[in-house]
Amino acid sequence: MIRCGGPFRPPAARREAAPRSSGAASRHGLLIFLAAVAAVAAPAPAAAQDANFLLPIAEIERILREGEIQVLDVHPSRGLPGERTYRVTLRSGDHVLQVKYAPAGEGADEFNNRPRYELAAYGVQALFLDEREWVVPPTAIRAFPLDVVRATVARTGDAASPPEPTFDEWPMTLVALQYWMFNVDLPEELPDDDRIEEDEVYERLLGNFNLLTYIIRHSDSNRGNFVQSMDETWPRVFSVDNGVAFASEESDRGTRWRDLRLGRYPASAIDRLRGISLEGLRTRLGVLVQLELRNGNFVEVEPTENLDPGRGVRRDAERIQLGLTESEIRAMHRRIVRLLERIDDGRYGLIP
């Protein structure tokens, strides 16, 4: 059992009823998870936010950002060798959770491995959606000692190259952590045009999802990046991989959800988008997370001034900042303005 405690505080997990991982590894991981839940007598789902989260969002965020954790089990996210992300089952206090565990590459700004984009997507949704409508699971970025990250990844038995330090001057690796949701599956059809016609709740929730993918310029339609709740009364579609977005290069798996694809969008979300200014985006997204060196470890602190608005990854002798660049923020603001213009021109309708 690997402990990840102290200032390099590790995180929590996302979990599906029918995970993107497959085969024996997936089943084994689920059995480990269920056994661990029973072992610590985890709270009943009645304490959860809804059918897809076993804990309130605020508690999940706390664990992801600062909770001390014990790693119980590790598998490649999709059950295949050579992957760059992992499904980790962990214990934090009285809770057992699963997370997607994504070590950053050198410099933390590679194609399809930009932790700041994952965190930005999680933050952007809060600008125009209520928590119960969110379409990106809780996400955080932590700094873990290099030996802890390597030991965690080594538990998969994968012969792929072990993680490296994110920055040469420090023996640590940044890791993006995302809650692994419960009770979700891959959608058979997205969008389900027949259901849009018959189910306004589905239409509204899908509209929220599409607004998010459009605003962040989601450019990877790879199967598995989007999952849908199995709760028939609240069938949210979630975007669970947002690393190819904003100013990223395109994926070779298509960019279908980068555009506005529906005929109507929720009026409440559109009204909130009207209140977003360029300066407000700079304030919320310019510095997404700041880590400072304290007693030999990096811990999250309240952000200070933006060290360099022209760069997404910034650091000095004792600080690391991740955020969107000025050009990325401006481009996102232009997309919002174009959306509102099209709404006002009548190209898209509103769901009351």
Kinemage of the C-alpha trace (Angstrom):
@kinemage 1
@onewidth
@group {chain A} dominant
@subgroup {mainchain}
@vectorlist {calphas} color= white
{ca met a 1} P 0.000 0.000 0.000
{ca ile a 2} L 1.414 3.384 -1.035
{ca arg a 3} L 0.825 6.337 1.228
{ca cys a 4} L 0.651 9.788 -0.278
{ca gly a 5} L 0.392 12.128 2.643
{ca gly a 6} L 1.818 15.375 3.878
{ca pro a 7} L 2.141 18.557 1.846
{ca phe a 8} L 2.283 16.691 -1.481
{ca arg a 9} L -1.348 15.955 -0.777
{ca pro a 10} L -2.893 13.384 -3.162
{ca pro a 11} L -6.447 13.246 -4.512
{ca ala a 12} L -9.658 11.436 -5.199
{ca ala a 13} L -11.493 9.608 -7.929
{ca arg a 14} L -13.991 9.298 -10.688
{ca arg a 15} L -15.967 6.131 -11.158
{ca glu a 16} L -18.360 4.603 -13.648
{ca ala a 17} L -20.825 1.776 -13.383
{ca ala a 18} L -19.578 0.613 -16.764
{ca pro a 19} L -16.089 2.130 -16.863
{ca arg a 20} L -14.155 2.968 -19.975
{ca ser a 21} L -11.655 0.350 -18.901
{ca ser a 22} L -12.584 -3.148 -20.014
{ca gly a 23} L -11.872 -6.814 -19.430
{ca ala a 24} L -10.453 -8.538 -16.380
{ca ala a 25} L -8.479 -5.497 -15.251
{ca ser a 26} L -11.645 -3.414 -15.128
{ca arg a 27} L -13.587 -6.038 -13.199
{ca his a 28} L -10.723 -6.549 -10.802
{ca gly a 29} L -10.500 -2.811 -10.143
{ca leu a 30} L -14.210 -2.596 -9.448
{ca leu a 31} L -14.027 -5.519 -7.018
{ca ile a 32} L -11.118 -3.858 -5.210
{ca phe a 33} L -13.139 -0.665 -5.011
{ca leu a 34} L -16.261 -2.326 -3.636
{ca ala a 35} L -14.287 -4.360 -1.120
{ca ala a 36} L -12.483 -1.255 0.093
{ca val a 37} L -15.736 0.658 0.450
{ca ala a 38} L -17.112 -2.128 2.628
{ca ala a 39} L -13.905 -2.271 4.659
{ca val a 40} L -14.127 1.374 5.703
{ca ala a 41} L -17.921 1.422 5.984
{ca ala a 42} L -18.240 4.297 3.550
{ca pro a 43} L -21.240 6.598 4.007
{ca ala a 44} L -24.429 5.596 2.213
{ca pro a 45} L -25.117 7.225 -1.149
{ca ala a 46} L -27.849 9.269 0.532
{ca ala a 47} L -25.072 11.698 1.461
{ca ala a 48} L -24.078 12.082 -2.154
{ca gln a 49} L -24.953 14.970 -4.425
{ca asp a 50} L -26.786 12.830 -6.968
{ca ala a 51} L -26.702 9.484 -8.758
{ca asn a 52} L -23.240 10.096 -10.249
{ca phe a 53} L -21.322 11.263 -7.187
{ca leu a 54} L -20.859 9.245 -4.021
{ca leu a 55} L -19.928 12.348 -2.017
{ca pro a 56} L -20.849 16.039 -2.100
{ca ile a 57} L -18.832 18.003 -4.644
{ca ala a 58} L -17.211 20.151 -1.954
{ca glu a 59} L -15.884 17.066 -0.150
{ca ile a 60} L -14.603 15.556 -3.390
{ca glu a 61} L -12.791 18.799 -4.177
{ca arg a 62} L -11.237 18.887 -0.710
{ca ile a 63} L -9.900 15.353 -1.053
{ca leu a 64} L -8.590 15.981 -4.550
{ca arg a 65} L -6.833 19.189 -3.574
{ca glu a 66} L -5.476 18.419 -0.124
{ca gly a 67} L -6.601 15.113 1.309
{ca glu a 68} L -4.084 12.563 2.552
{ca ile a 69} L -4.568 9.356 0.625
{ca gln a 70} L -3.559 5.731 0.475
{ca val a 71} L -3.389 4.116 -2.949
{ca leu a 72} L -5.236 0.795 -2.927
{ca asp a 73} L -5.246 -0.224 -6.580
{ca val a 74} L -4.045 1.076 -9.954
{ca his a 75} L -5.012 0.188 -13.538
{ca pro a 76} L -4.596 1.889 -16.933
{ca ser a 77} L -7.675 4.077 -17.487
{ca arg a 78} L -8.915 2.138 -20.510
{ca gly a 79} L -7.440 -1.188 -19.499
{ca leu a 80} L -4.704 -1.082 -22.133
{ca pro a 81} L -0.908 -1.109 -21.739
{ca gly a 82} L 1.137 1.985 -22.485
{ca glu a 83} L -1.481 4.503 -21.422
{ca arg a 84} L -0.638 7.878 -19.901
{ca thr a 85} L -3.575 7.987 -17.454
{ca tyr a 86} L -4.572 5.561 -14.724
{ca arg a 87} L -7.628 4.637 -12.694
{ca val a 88} L -6.560 4.761 -9.071
{ca thr a 89} L -8.595 3.456 -6.153
{ca leu a 90} L -7.677 5.279 -2.982
{ca arg a 91} L -8.658 5.753 0.616
{ca ser a 92} L -8.861 9.178 2.205
{ca gly a 93} L -10.024 9.145 5.792
{ca asp a 94} L -13.344 7.298 5.882
{ca his a 95} L -13.845 7.532 2.120
{ca val a 96} L -12.825 5.201 -0.690
{ca leu a 97} L -12.818 6.809 -4.127
{ca gln a 98} L -11.546 6.301 -7.622
{ca val a 99} L -9.756 8.952 -9.676
{ca lys a 100} L -8.254 9.399 -13.066
{ca tyr a 101} L -4.564 9.949 -12.348
{ca ala a 102} L -2.678 11.764 -15.125
{ca pro a 103} L 1.016 12.576 -14.551
{ca ala a 104} L 2.192 15.597 -16.513
{ca gly a 105} L 5.025 15.394 -19.010
{ca glu a 106} L 8.120 17.568 -18.981
{ca gly a 107} L 7.093 21.203 -18.714
{ca ala a 108} L 3.407 20.303 -18.161
{ca asp a 109} L 2.409 21.660 -21.572
{ca glu a 110} L 2.468 18.836 -24.122
{ca phe a 111} L -0.183 17.964 -26.689
{ca asn a 112} L -2.983 15.981 -25.038
{ca asn a 113} L -1.317 16.362 -21.666
{ca arg a 114} L -1.891 19.913 -20.469
{ca pro a 115} L -3.142 19.717 -16.872
{ca arg a 116} L -4.105 23.391 -16.956
{ca tyr a 117} L -6.664 22.689 -19.680
{ca glu a 118} L -8.333 20.024 -17.557
{ca leu a 119} L -8.552 22.429 -14.629
{ca ala a 120} L -9.730 25.289 -16.848
{ca ala a 121} L -12.588 23.197 -18.252
{ca tyr a 122} L -13.708 22.425 -14.711
{ca gly a 123} L -13.622 26.130 -13.847
{ca val a 124} L -15.312 27.437 -16.997
{ca gln a 125} L -18.521 25.457 -16.406
{ca ala a 126} L -19.035 27.191 -13.054
{ca leu a 127} L -19.298 30.525 -14.874
{ca phe a 128} L -22.664 29.648 -16.404
{ca leu a 129} L -23.998 26.422 -14.843
{ca asp a 130} L -25.391 25.503 -11.427
{ca glu a 131} L -23.494 22.738 -9.656
{ca arg a 132} L -26.218 20.168 -10.363
{ca glu a 133} L -25.793 20.901 -14.089
{ca trp a 134} L -22.003 20.615 -14.216
{ca val a 135} L -20.640 18.504 -17.044
{ca val a 136} L -16.980 18.172 -15.967
{ca pro a 137} L -16.243 16.084 -12.849
{ca pro a 138} L -14.246 17.606 -9.969
{ca thr a 139} L -10.661 18.137 -11.078
{ca ala a 140} L -7.507 19.257 -9.293
{ca ile a 141} L -3.759 19.473 -9.848
{ca arg a 142} L -1.326 18.271 -7.223
{ca ala a 143} L 2.441 18.061 -6.939
{ca phe a 144} L 3.648 14.648 -5.749
{ca pro a 145} L 7.196 13.478 -5.030
{ca leu a 146} L 8.626 11.743 -8.074
{ca asp a 147} L 9.179 8.476 -6.234
{ca val a 148} L 5.521 8.392 -5.139
{ca val a 149} L 4.277 8.906 -8.699
{ca arg a 150} L 6.633 6.272 -10.067
{ca ala a 151} L 5.623 3.778 -7.385
{ca thr a 152} L 1.936 4.397 -8.114
{ca val a 153} L 2.328 3.886 -11.859
{ca ala a 154} L 4.585 0.845 -11.349
{ca arg a 155} L 1.719 -0.998 -9.681
{ca thr a 156} L 0.137 -1.497 -13.113
{ca gly a 157} L 3.065 -3.735 -14.144
{ca asp a 158} L 3.265 -1.737 -17.376
{ca ala a 159} L 6.727 -1.642 -18.936
{ca ala a 160} L 6.145 1.861 -20.347
{ca ser a 161} L 8.594 4.621 -19.431
{ca pro a 162} L 8.209 5.743 -15.811
{ca pro a 163} L 7.071 9.336 -15.110
{ca glu a 164} L 9.749 12.014 -15.121
{ca pro a 165} L 10.098 15.234 -13.102
{ca thr a 166} L 7.819 17.914 -14.505
{ca phe a 167} L 10.570 20.494 -13.989
{ca asp a 168} L 14.283 19.723 -13.831
{ca glu a 169} L 14.907 21.698 -10.656
{ca trp a 170} L 12.506 19.737 -8.437
{ca pro a 171} L 12.096 15.953 -7.853
{ca met a 172} L 8.325 16.044 -8.259
{ca thr a 173} L 5.645 15.466 -10.866
{ca leu a 174} L 2.448 17.426 -11.368
{ca val a 175} L -0.580 15.148 -11.569
{ca ala a 176} L -4.066 16.021 -12.791
{ca leu a 177} L -6.699 14.242 -10.717
{ca gln a 178} L -10.313 13.854 -11.729
{ca tyr a 179} L -13.124 12.165 -9.854
{ca trp a 180} L -14.135 8.896 -11.495
{ca met a 181} L -17.903 9.040 -11.602
{ca phe a 182} L -20.380 6.423 -10.574
{ca asn a 183} L -23.335 5.228 -12.652
{ca val a 184} L -22.264 6.437 -16.107
{ca asp a 185} L -21.744 4.702 -19.422
{ca leu a 186} L -20.682 5.469 -22.953
{ca pro a 187} L -23.642 6.945 -24.850
{ca glu a 188} L -24.887 4.745 -27.671
{ca glu a 189} L -25.763 7.801 -29.726
{ca leu a 190} L -24.686 11.407 -29.186
{ca pro a 191} L -26.794 13.360 -29.743
{ca asp a 192} L -29.875 11.157 -29.557
{ca asp a 193} L -32.088 13.168 -31.920
{ca asp a 194} L -35.237 11.206 -31.105
{ca arg a 195} L -34.775 11.796 -27.400
{ca ile a 196} L -34.222 15.514 -27.978
{ca glu a 197} L -37.668 15.678 -29.542
{ca glu a 198} L -39.310 13.796 -26.682
{ca asp a 199} L -37.366 14.765 -23.546
{ca glu a 200} L -36.769 18.440 -22.764
{ca val a 201} L -34.662 17.595 -19.697
{ca tyr a 202} L -32.267 15.628 -21.923
{ca glu a 203} L -32.252 18.490 -24.449
{ca arg a 204} L -31.435 21.009 -21.732
{ca leu a 205} L -28.631 18.940 -20.207
{ca leu a 206} L -27.153 18.150 -23.609
{ca gly a 207} L -27.307 21.868 -24.395
{ca asn a 208} L -25.242 22.631 -21.284
{ca phe a 209} L -22.698 20.036 -22.379
{ca asn a 210} L -22.462 21.482 -25.904
{ca leu a 211} L -22.109 25.040 -24.611
{ca leu a 212} L -19.121 23.912 -22.551
{ca thr a 213} L -17.456 22.011 -25.399
{ca tyr a 214} L -17.964 24.987 -27.718
{ca ile a 215} L -16.680 27.580 -25.265
{ca ile a 216} L -13.519 25.621 -24.443
{ca arg a 217} L -13.041 24.589 -28.103
{ca his a 218} L -13.009 20.865 -27.334
{ca ser a 219} L -11.099 19.279 -30.201
{ca asp a 220} L -11.060 15.555 -29.470
{ca ser a 221} L -14.153 13.439 -30.126
{ca asn a 222} L -12.414 10.189 -29.201
{ca arg a 223} L -14.895 7.618 -27.904
{ca gly a 224} L -14.613 7.542 -24.142
{ca asn a 225} L -14.044 11.282 -23.721
{ca phe a 226} L -17.786 11.729 -23.160
{ca val a 227} L -19.973 9.647 -20.844
{ca gln a 228} L -23.642 9.819 -19.925
{ca ser a 229} L -25.439 9.362 -16.654
{ca met a 230} L -27.537 6.218 -16.370
{ca asp a 231} L -30.013 8.161 -14.252
{ca glu a 232} L -33.013 8.418 -16.575
{ca thr a 233} L -34.423 11.380 -14.641
{ca trp a 234} L -31.244 13.477 -14.968
{ca pro a 235} L -29.338 12.164 -18.035
{ca arg a 236} L -26.358 14.474 -18.003
{ca val a 237} L -23.616 14.075 -20.582
{ca phe a 238} L -20.152 14.639 -19.110
{ca ser a 239} L -16.912 15.666 -20.760
{ca val a 240} L -14.271 13.662 -18.868
{ca asp a 241} L -11.189 14.371 -20.992
{ca asn a 242} L -10.541 18.014 -21.856
{ca gly a 243} L -6.820 18.037 -22.552
{ca val a 244} L -7.280 18.797 -26.252
{ca ala a 245} L -9.079 22.132 -26.057
{ca phe a 246} L -8.585 25.898 -26.017
{ca ala a 247} L -5.524 26.582 -28.208
{ca ser a 248} L -4.528 22.920 -28.561
{ca glu a 249} L -3.832 21.212 -31.843
{ca glu a 250} L -6.667 19.032 -33.101
{ca ser a 251} L -7.007 15.328 -32.371
{ca asp a 252} L -7.063 12.877 -35.261
{ca arg a 253} L -10.293 11.462 -33.737
{ca gly a 254} L -12.422 14.376 -34.889
{ca thr a 255} L -13.679 17.687 -33.495
{ca arg a 256} L -17.412 17.093 -33.640
{ca trp a 257} L -18.317 18.804 -30.382
{ca arg a 258} L -16.112 21.832 -30.925
{ca asp a 259} L -19.062 23.455 -32.719
{ca leu a 260} L -22.619 24.319 -31.723
{ca arg a 261} L -24.614 21.281 -32.805
{ca leu a 262} L -28.097 21.781 -31.365
{ca gly a 263} L -31.060 23.932 -32.285
{ca arg a 264} L -31.798 25.307 -28.812
{ca tyr a 265} L -29.859 26.070 -25.635
{ca pro a 266} L -30.952 26.693 -22.027
{ca ala a 267} L -31.991 30.310 -21.471
{ca ser a 268} L -30.550 30.294 -17.933
{ca ala a 269} L -27.062 29.404 -19.198
{ca ile a 270} L -27.249 31.991 -21.968
{ca asp a 271} L -28.308 34.690 -19.496
{ca arg a 272} L -25.265 33.948 -17.337
{ca leu a 273} L -22.965 34.010 -20.333
{ca arg a 274} L -24.202 37.524 -21.110
{ca gly a 275} L -22.764 38.654 -17.792
{ca ile a 276} L -19.231 37.395 -18.497
{ca ser a 277} L -16.661 40.060 -19.350
{ca leu a 278} L -13.157 39.730 -20.701
{ca glu a 279} L -11.784 41.106 -17.440
{ca gly a 280} L -13.860 38.621 -15.475
{ca leu a 281} L -12.383 35.760 -17.487
{ca arg a 282} L -8.879 37.061 -16.815
{ca thr a 283} L -9.608 37.165 -13.099
{ca arg a 284} L -11.111 33.652 -12.932
{ca leu a 285} L -8.915 31.804 -15.408
{ca gly a 286} L -5.591 33.653 -15.626
{ca val a 287} L -4.283 31.832 -12.539
{ca leu a 288} L -6.091 28.521 -12.033
{ca val a 289} L -3.800 27.116 -9.379
{ca gln a 290} L -0.669 28.264 -7.578
{ca leu a 291} L 1.710 25.910 -5.788
{ca glu a 292} L 4.462 27.125 -3.466
{ca leu a 293} L 7.469 25.377 -2.016
{ca arg a 294} L 6.975 24.885 1.724
{ca asn a 295} L 9.369 22.747 3.779
{ca gly a 296} L 10.599 20.967 0.680
{ca asn a 297} L 7.160 20.232 -0.795
{ca phe a 298} L 4.781 22.119 -3.060
{ca val a 299} L 1.380 22.964 -1.607
{ca glu a 300} L -1.555 24.849 -3.077
{ca val a 301} L -1.882 28.450 -1.884
{ca glu a 302} L -4.065 31.428 -2.717
{ca pro a 303} L -2.981 32.805 -6.107
{ca thr a 304} L -0.940 35.980 -6.233
{ca glu a 305} L -0.446 38.189 -9.280
{ca asn a 306} L -0.151 36.559 -12.679
{ca leu a 307} L 3.562 35.988 -13.200
{ca asp a 308} L 3.305 36.084 -16.997
{ca pro a 309} L -0.082 36.401 -18.790
{ca gly a 310} L 1.578 35.316 -22.032
{ca arg a 311} L 2.427 31.840 -20.698
{ca gly a 312} L 0.212 29.074 -19.382
{ca val a 313} L 2.873 27.458 -17.168
{ca arg a 314} L 4.878 29.904 -15.053
{ca arg a 315} L 7.385 29.450 -12.288
{ca asp a 316} L 10.054 31.171 -10.292
{ca ala a 317} L 12.340 29.994 -7.499
{ca glu a 318} L 9.514 28.852 -5.216
{ca arg a 319} L 6.245 29.153 -7.140
{ca ile a 320} L 4.400 27.353 -9.919
{ca gln a 321} L 1.357 28.885 -11.574
{ca leu a 322} L -0.920 27.266 -14.121
{ca gly a 323} L -3.580 29.175 -16.011
{ca leu a 324} L -4.890 30.186 -19.386
{ca thr a 325} L -2.831 32.597 -21.433
{ca glu a 326} L -4.058 36.028 -22.448
{ca ser a 327} L -4.544 34.857 -26.035
{ca glu a 328} L -6.492 31.757 -24.903
{ca ile a 329} L -8.755 33.903 -22.725
{ca arg a 330} L -9.367 36.409 -25.510
{ca ala a 331} L -10.217 33.621 -27.963
{ca met a 332} L -12.691 32.121 -25.506
{ca his a 333} L -14.304 35.513 -24.978
{ca arg a 334} L -14.706 35.913 -28.736
{ca arg a 335} L -16.461 32.529 -28.921
{ca ile a 336} L -18.901 33.617 -26.209
{ca val a 337} L -19.588 36.886 -28.037
{ca arg a 338} L -20.219 35.009 -31.312
{ca leu a 339} L -22.583 32.641 -29.536
{ca leu a 340} L -24.621 35.500 -28.097
{ca glu a 341} L -24.758 37.236 -31.462
{ca arg a 342} L -26.135 34.078 -33.069
{ca ile a 343} L -28.716 33.719 -30.313
{ca asp a 344} L -29.815 37.326 -30.820
{ca asp a 345} L -29.965 36.812 -34.600
{ca gly a 346} L -32.348 33.907 -34.102
{ca arg a 347} L -30.013 31.201 -35.395
{ca tyr a 348} L -30.513 29.256 -32.183
{ca gly a 349} L -33.565 29.045 -29.960
{ca leu a 350} L -33.814 29.111 -26.196
{ca ile a 351} L -35.157 26.476 -23.827
{ca pro a 352} L -37.174 28.384 -21.189
